[in-house]
Amino acid sequence: MGSSSRERNERACECCFVSASTLFRVRSDANQPWKFLCQACQQTLKSTSSTYLYGGTWKKKKRN
């Protein structure tokens, strides 16, 4: 077996469209689709939504 790279391309925040190496999977309501947001947008949503849901973290560089 050969070694494979555990690093992926950066992705853009679905709110502000800034590229980020770490994004947070969140939704503002259980009836809304999941979105990947940067830390700044995630913190804003978290502080303004009483029904905020966290669904995990996406990282450019995966753990081994």
C-alpha positions in Angstrom: 0.0 0.0 0.0 1.3 3.4 -0.9 1.0 6.5 1.3 -1.7 8.9 0.3 -2.0 12.6 1.2 -4.4 13.4 4.0 -4.6 17.0 2.9 -7.5 18.3 0.9 -8.2 21.6 -0.9 -9.6 24.5 1.2 -13.3 25.1 1.0 -15.3 28.3 1.0 -17.7 29.3 3.8 -21.3 29.1 2.6 -22.1 32.4 4.2 -19.3 34.8 3.6 -17.5 32.8 0.8 -14.0 33.1 2.4 -11.7 30.1 1.9 -10.9 28.3 5.2 -9.0 25.3 6.3 -11.5 24.5 9.0 -15.3 24.8 8.6 -18.1 23.9 10.9 -21.2 21.9 9.9 -24.2 23.8 11.3 -27.8 24.6 10.8 -30.0 27.3 12.3 -33.0 25.1 12.6 -33.8 21.3 12.5 -35.8 21.9 9.3 -32.9 23.7 7.4 -30.2 22.0 5.4 -26.7 21.7 6.8 -24.2 24.4 5.9 -20.4 24.6 6.2 -19.4 27.9 7.9 -16.1 29.5 8.9 -15.5 30.2 12.6 -16.6 33.9 12.4 -19.9 33.0 10.7 -20.4 30.0 13.0 -20.0 32.2 16.1 -22.5 34.8 14.7 -25.1 32.1 14.0 -24.5 30.5 17.4 -25.1 33.8 19.2 -28.2 34.8 17.2 -30.1 31.6 16.8 -31.8 29.8 19.7 -32.2 26.7 17.6 -28.6 26.5 16.4 -27.3 22.9 15.8 -23.7 21.8 15.5 -23.0 18.8 13.3 -19.2 18.4 13.2 -16.0 20.0 11.9 -14.4 19.7 8.4 -10.7 20.2 8.2 -8.4 20.6 5.3 -5.8 18.3 6.9 -7.3 15.0 8.1 -5.8 13.2 11.1 -3.9 10.0 10.4 
